[in-house]
Amino acid sequence: MTHPFTGVTVLDLTQIYNGPYATFLLAQGGADVIKIEPPGGEHLRKRQGASGAAMPFAMLNANKKTMTLNLKSPQGREVLLKLVPQADVLVENFAPGVMERLDLGIDVLHAANPRLICAAGSGYGRTGPRAAEPGYDYVIQAEAGLMSFTGEVEGEPMKAGVAVADLFTGMAAAQAILAAVIAQQRDGLGQHIDMALFDCQLAMLANIGSSVLVSGDEPRRYGNGHPTVVPYQLFKTSD
């Protein structure tokens, strides 16, 4: 029995968390993911943990192949464009405008391979008044509302224990890519996927976000409690 994504080739130009998590999920499903790193390696390789290993990089890039390309050079760009016709998916999360400055925008990529699914991750999406701004998980958790109702009742707003805005966006990107692969296999055409950290974090406010829209009331912090459900908190128990 083969893995579900066997035969799907992904060019992974992503870095840090949200993009690499999306391609990690595809690799776990059997996709052939080729991670393309800049000279010197991706930034996360430099984050050494207590064990001396670059653990975030190792976790997010398991099951991937890797190669180094300088996409700012004509030779590096030429190599990438030779890989594009053989690929099903290309994922990147550069700052908005970088792919266009490298002359690797969506029009160039689709000219080389009309079937290619191009997925782009950014802080606020590739269109709209904030499209040019960079995105950062900690800031997005605050701006999209998660921190406002996370923390002790009388305390300050707090972030989540892990980079959830990045991870939510990676999960949503993987889901969107898989939907596009189904359409690609049916229609023979690629799509352009635009994933924004802000949008994905806002969507994950779920019932609390919907309650704010309905009532207009700001959400409160309940610590480990719940505004309407009891028991729904921590209790001290015997060993």
Summary of the structure (lengths in Angstrom):
residues: 239
radius of gyration: 20.2
end to end distance: 44.2
largest distance: 66.2
contacts: 711
relative contact order: 0.14
helix: 41%
strand: 12%
